Amino acid sequence: MDFLTSDWVAGRVPDAPIEDVIRAGIGIRTEGYTHQSVFYYPKTGGFQGITDGMAAKLDGIIHLNTPVQEVRKQGEGVSVNGEEFDLCVSTLPLTYNPRMFPDMPADVVKAMTELEYNGIASILVALDRPEHPDLSWIYLPHESQGPANRVTYMSNYATLNAPEGKTSLMAEVTFRGGEEFPGEQMEKDVLAGFVNAGIMKADEVLFTDRSTANHAYVVFDAMYAKRREVALGWLEGMGVTPLGRFGRFEYDNSDQCVIKARALAKTMLAKLE
Ligand SMILES: Cc1cc2nc3c(=O)[nH]c(=O)nc-3n(C[C@H](O)[C@H](O)[C@H](O)COP(=O)(O)OP(=O)(O)OC[C@H]3O[C@@H](n4cnc5c(N)ncnc54)[C@H](O)[C@@H]3O)c2cc1C
């Protein structure tokens, strides 16, 4: 990537309020970036437990495991896979849209497919170790710590995330969006990096598991704002309201996605009244 803009900084790199700067300058400790310091986490089912909980209350109303294949404007509404709807919200990554909208103009296809993003591999490591340090996660900026950029102490989040007397952690490795995970060797390098960084011992590893997400991080290159504007403008013109991290190509965490979804639901319900 040759050109990155500073757009990613907004909301991610904390502002330094002048009061905090003055306090810190005379040696008074300040709280800093508190946004993620306290959070709730499901006792069982991991992070998936949150969406499973929501889905359970919507049984019979929502369709799961139903890939969106074709979307068309249909009068005042929208047709999805041939079924007509009054309102349509899309949280699908914008880069997937060109293959679903048969009549998309070439310039919009180009804008959507050229949006840049990074993928991620999450490697879960089960450990024969009774406890972790009292931490949620740490970042690993040094080369000697291996290719993972973050380690998250999963069994600290919920005790049921590991059997009694054992612990688990997760390594995250980012790679260029649309590319395949680099493979087995990468996983070995991650574990070696953790041993090198003193995070775990090699003989503590019971097993590993791995999953990859194609879309993990928005890349704010020089063309990002223009491509996104074209993509969102066209979708809205088709009667489709984009929402979510890659539905809008915004660097939102899940809490912000839920807040925005609730606000949108309120506006849409008001429209239907
Ligand atoms: C490794 C990792 C760690 C993270 N850690 C945190 C964290 O600690 N805290 C936090 O708040 N956030 C975290 N996030 C971010 C958080 O997961 C996202 O912000 C959030 O999931 C975005 O929600 P969404 O609904 O916009 O999109 P998604 O959850 O990505 O939902 C989009 C859905 O669209 C589906 N889809 C794609 N194509 C089709 C199709 N053709 N038809 C039907 N469905 C389709 C996908 O399967 C997916 O389920 C993390 C993300 C990753 C990858």
The ligand as an ORCA input file, in Angstrom:
! r2SCAN-3c Opt
* xyz 0 1
  C     -10.699    -11.139     14.522
  C     -11.666    -10.012     14.821
  C     -11.696     -9.483     16.108
  C     -12.634     -8.504     16.420
  N     -12.670     -8.058     17.697
  C     -13.630     -7.211     18.064
  C     -13.778     -6.828     19.428
  O     -12.997     -7.257     20.303
  N     -14.781     -5.979     19.757
  C     -15.646     -5.498     18.820
  O     -16.566     -4.757     19.174
  N     -15.527     -5.823     17.516
  C     -14.554     -6.673     17.115
  N     -14.434     -7.012     15.790
  C     -15.270     -6.338     14.800
  C     -16.661     -6.907     14.718
  O     -16.592     -8.317     14.571
  C     -17.360     -6.256     13.509
  O     -17.327     -4.856     13.654
  C     -18.813     -6.677     13.400
  O     -18.943     -8.097     13.363
  C     -19.415     -6.094     12.122
  O     -20.779     -6.454     12.061
  P     -21.583     -6.383     10.708
  O     -22.954     -6.834     11.004
  O     -21.356     -5.086     10.043
  O     -20.862     -7.444      9.725
  P     -20.582     -8.998      9.871
  O     -20.672     -9.437     11.292
  O     -19.324     -9.244      9.108
  O     -21.831     -9.602      9.087
  C     -21.905     -9.652      7.679
  C     -22.563    -10.978      7.372
  O     -22.872    -11.036      5.986
  C     -22.785    -12.391      5.612
  N     -22.755    -12.488      4.148
  C     -21.756    -12.226      3.274
  N     -22.163    -12.461      2.011
  C     -23.445    -12.885      2.071
  C     -24.433    -13.246      1.097
  N     -24.200    -13.237     -0.213
  N     -25.677    -13.604      1.523
  C     -25.970    -13.606      2.844
  N     -25.100    -13.248      3.813
  C     -23.844    -12.900      3.427
  C     -21.508    -12.867      6.276
  O     -21.504    -14.267      6.358
  C     -21.673    -12.195      7.656
  O     -22.345    -13.027      8.569
  C     -13.517     -7.999     15.432
  C     -13.461     -8.519     14.140
  C     -12.555     -9.514     13.819
  C     -12.552    -10.078     12.417
*
